[in-house]
Amino acid sequence: MRERFDVIVVGARCAGASVAMLLAREGHSVLLLDRGRVGDDVVSTHYVHRSGIRRLDQWGLLDDLRATGCPALTASRQSIEGVTLEDVSGPDRRVAAYGPRRHVLDGLLARAATASGARLRERTGVRALIRTGPAVTGVVATRPDGARTEIEARLVIGADGANSTVARLVRARAYRELPALTCVYYTYWTGLDGPMSFTVQDRRAALAVPTHGGATCVGILWPRTELPRIRRDIENEYLTAAAALIPEFAAAGTRLRRTERFYGSANQTGFFRAAAGPGWALAGDAGHRKDPITASGISDAFEQAAMLAPCAHRALTGRQDTETALRPYWTARDAHHDVPYRVAHVLATLRYPPRVLDAMRRTFPVEETQGILPALAAVLLGPRDASGRAAR
Ligand SMILES: Cc1cc2nc3c(=O)[nH]c(=O)nc-3n(C[C@H](O)[C@H](O)[C@H](O)COP(=O)(O)OP(=O)(O)OC[C@H]3O[C@@H](n4cnc5c(N)ncnc54)[C@H](O)[C@@H]3O)c2cc1C
């Protein structure tokens, strides 16, 4: 006899583990599957905005994060072509941003999901879906011993990343697709004493994020068109850009120690995909991705989990079919990400016309409590285009 759950969540990282936790807390039987292992790392820097940390706080997980020894990023410096974006001198710093390593953060979330009652199966990859008529009613997966297993559920959530198997199998329609504009390399340093910083200068961007164990993750983004040249000498290109954009990097001299290899990524195309259908939904990068320049995929995944869980709960307990019950999630997701998606794309051009730079000088810095995004949207997209439109 086949096993049966209310919900199967495919992918146990920031999107999947979060939504599994929330649905388990609602009392649903949840199976959380990942073809990898909890505690594996993933190619991604890991700045989590205050909005994302607020979600962890709301879910009762902020103390767990603090207990991992990850430093609170109470100080930050963010500038574009010499214009300082944020005034962080104000008194209202209730929740700081953090930069937890992904293997730590994702592990914490997966444990929170199991502590809430979800069942976790690692090294279990989903290969196919079970259908009853048009509705998805389960998954076919490969267990760690190689055996094939069929598991039924009333709802299958694909939180399996940008190359989502679930999205492919349900033929989720992609829309508002955008080409990749940047490429990025990052690694970890000790001996770098500086705040979290984000700098765009001379067609390069640098992100420095203090993390566990006194290390700082430093990522450099270039226009993707420069990738062939950068690949020829990654270390030299990286060091030149880091020293030019991060004053503390240039000043650290022989104190700097690189503790890991370089990690890179150059295929960050942007897209939205259909968010839900009969018996299925997508969360996190599986359903929406933007250029990593705004470092927001993790915070976005938390937001989507928070939007999806109540709709999924209604789908599982109410009289509506899943497609109808999940439609508000789709609408809310697209509205929420519309402006940030367009801002990320324009920011990722790393080239801003003089009128935009003039507008930046007039607008910034904004107070921390106001948030950078609305001001950045008005400057980069124009005031009229900076309101959400969520076109599908
Ligand atoms: C270079 C780079 C830098 C970035 N920097 C930041 C940053 O600083 N801050 C930020 O917020 N975001 C950043 N992002 C974005 C962030 O990494 C993603 O948005 C985030 O990882 C999405 O999480 P997710 O849970 O949706 O998917 P993923 O993290 O991709 O996890 C998907 C999981 O699904 C599993 N899976 C896949 N297929 C299957 C299958 N068939 N069966 C079972 N399991 C499966 C995988 O093993 C994986 O564990 C960056 C991205 C890149 C590439």
PDBQT file of the ligand as one rigid body, heavy atoms in Angstrom, charges set to zero:
ROOT
HETATM    1  C1  LIG A 401      25.609  33.336  -6.463  1.00  0.00    +0.000 C 
HETATM    2  C2  LIG A 401      24.307  33.526  -5.732  1.00  0.00    +0.000 A 
HETATM    3  C3  LIG A 401      24.266  34.381  -4.666  1.00  0.00    +0.000 A 
HETATM    4  C4  LIG A 401      23.077  34.571  -3.973  1.00  0.00    +0.000 A 
HETATM    5  N1  LIG A 401      23.079  35.379  -2.880  1.00  0.00    +0.000 NA
HETATM    6  C5  LIG A 401      21.962  35.517  -2.136  1.00  0.00    +0.000 A 
HETATM    7  C6  LIG A 401      21.972  36.290  -0.931  1.00  0.00    +0.000 A 
HETATM    8  O1  LIG A 401      23.001  36.841  -0.520  1.00  0.00    +0.000 OA
HETATM    9  N2  LIG A 401      20.807  36.409  -0.266  1.00  0.00    +0.000 N 
HETATM   10  C7  LIG A 401      19.652  35.829  -0.705  1.00  0.00    +0.000 A 
HETATM   11  O2  LIG A 401      18.614  36.001  -0.061  1.00  0.00    +0.000 OA
HETATM   12  N3  LIG A 401      19.617  35.058  -1.816  1.00  0.00    +0.000 NA
HETATM   13  C8  LIG A 401      20.742  34.887  -2.535  1.00  0.00    +0.000 A 
HETATM   14  N4  LIG A 401      20.725  34.100  -3.661  1.00  0.00    +0.000 N 
HETATM   15  C9  LIG A 401      19.451  33.443  -4.045  1.00  0.00    +0.000 C 
HETATM   16  C10 LIG A 401      19.188  32.205  -3.179  1.00  0.00    +0.000 C 
HETATM   17  O3  LIG A 401      20.300  31.344  -3.211  1.00  0.00    +0.000 OA
HETATM   18  C11 LIG A 401      17.956  31.449  -3.698  1.00  0.00    +0.000 C 
HETATM   19  O4  LIG A 401      16.920  32.360  -3.921  1.00  0.00    +0.000 OA
HETATM   20  C12 LIG A 401      17.522  30.389  -2.684  1.00  0.00    +0.000 C 
HETATM   21  O5  LIG A 401      18.488  29.373  -2.588  1.00  0.00    +0.000 OA
HETATM   22  C13 LIG A 401      16.210  29.747  -3.094  1.00  0.00    +0.000 C 
HETATM   23  O6  LIG A 401      15.881  28.775  -2.139  1.00  0.00    +0.000 OA
HETATM   24  P1  LIG A 401      14.928  27.560  -2.475  1.00  0.00    +0.000 P 
HETATM   25  O7  LIG A 401      14.657  26.879  -1.179  1.00  0.00    +0.000 OA
HETATM   26  O8  LIG A 401      13.798  28.040  -3.293  1.00  0.00    +0.000 OA
HETATM   27  O9  LIG A 401      15.754  26.613  -3.456  1.00  0.00    +0.000 OA
HETATM   28  P2  LIG A 401      17.184  25.961  -3.338  1.00  0.00    +0.000 P 
HETATM   29  O10 LIG A 401      18.021  26.629  -2.315  1.00  0.00    +0.000 OA
HETATM   30  O11 LIG A 401      17.717  25.874  -4.722  1.00  0.00    +0.000 OA
HETATM   31  O12 LIG A 401      16.880  24.481  -2.782  1.00  0.00    +0.000 OA
HETATM   32  C14 LIG A 401      16.218  23.549  -3.571  1.00  0.00    +0.000 C 
HETATM   33  C15 LIG A 401      16.361  22.169  -2.927  1.00  0.00    +0.000 C 
HETATM   34  O13 LIG A 401      15.582  21.252  -3.705  1.00  0.00    +0.000 OA
HETATM   35  C16 LIG A 401      16.281  20.021  -3.798  1.00  0.00    +0.000 C 
HETATM   36  N5  LIG A 401      15.818  19.355  -5.017  1.00  0.00    +0.000 N 
HETATM   37  C17 LIG A 401      15.962  19.765  -6.310  1.00  0.00    +0.000 A 
HETATM   38  N6  LIG A 401      15.375  18.895  -7.148  1.00  0.00    +0.000 NA
HETATM   39  C18 LIG A 401      14.862  17.896  -6.379  1.00  0.00    +0.000 A 
HETATM   40  C19 LIG A 401      14.148  16.705  -6.679  1.00  0.00    +0.000 A 
HETATM   41  N7  LIG A 401      13.835  16.350  -7.931  1.00  0.00    +0.000 N 
HETATM   42  N8  LIG A 401      13.791  15.903  -5.641  1.00  0.00    +0.000 NA
HETATM   43  C20 LIG A 401      14.081  16.235  -4.352  1.00  0.00    +0.000 A 
HETATM   44  N9  LIG A 401      14.766  17.367  -4.031  1.00  0.00    +0.000 NA
HETATM   45  C21 LIG A 401      15.142  18.181  -5.026  1.00  0.00    +0.000 A 
HETATM   46  C22 LIG A 401      17.750  20.435  -3.880  1.00  0.00    +0.000 C 
HETATM   47  O14 LIG A 401      18.574  19.353  -3.453  1.00  0.00    +0.000 OA
HETATM   48  C23 LIG A 401      17.800  21.634  -2.928  1.00  0.00    +0.000 C 
HETATM   49  O15 LIG A 401      18.162  21.245  -1.629  1.00  0.00    +0.000 OA
HETATM   50  C24 LIG A 401      21.899  33.900  -4.382  1.00  0.00    +0.000 A 
HETATM   51  C25 LIG A 401      21.945  33.031  -5.464  1.00  0.00    +0.000 A 
HETATM   52  C26 LIG A 401      23.136  32.839  -6.134  1.00  0.00    +0.000 A 
HETATM   53  C27 LIG A 401      23.182  31.862  -7.265  1.00  0.00    +0.000 C 
ENDROOT
TORSDOF 0
